[in-house]
Amino acid sequence: MKTLILTISGMTCTGCERTVNRVIAQLPGVTETTVNYKTGQAEVKFDDNRISAEKIMDAVNDSGYKVTNHNLS
């Protein structure tokens, strides 16, 4: 299990927060996600045998928001 911390630009309200959370949570292999629009961050726990960090970041970018930084542990 891996943890990915994303810094995301473009989130301005709780609606944005819910959208990003839904986009990430529906990905196969994601087990837990917490998104906070005020801090502009998302914490994602995922099974790296099922999905890569790059695919998670691509899904966020494809949803209209932009991942500006990330930290994988």
Buried (B, 14 or more C-beta within 10 A) or exposed (E): EBEBEBBBEBBEEEEBBEBBBEBBEEBEBBEEBEBBBEEBBBBBBBEEEEBBBEBBBEBBEEBEBEBEEBEEE
